Amino acid sequence: MMFRVVFVSVCSLMHDRSRERTETLSESIARINAYKAIASPSYISLTSRDPILEAFELNEDLEDHAEREPEFKDDYMKLANQCAK
């Protein structure tokens, strides 16, 4: 849960900075890698008080990113589907 809070804060900061300039490829890859880590069923079940709710919320976040980052859409949708199961 703590990692998710920090991750969301970092992503928010990165998103705020992206308004000023375009996001770099390394920032996009760092975000997808972080989402891969926190989308793990084991991680969700060990760190969340409500793993079901956490998975649904993460699914929504991933689907939003899939729409905003078409170059990584397949990766985000794969993770979203993993969370939906």
Secondary structure by P-SEA (a helix, b strand, c coil): caaaaaaaaaaaaaaaaaaaccccaaaaaaaaaaaaaaacaaaaaaccccaaaaaaaaaaaaaaaaaacccaaaaaaaaaaaaac
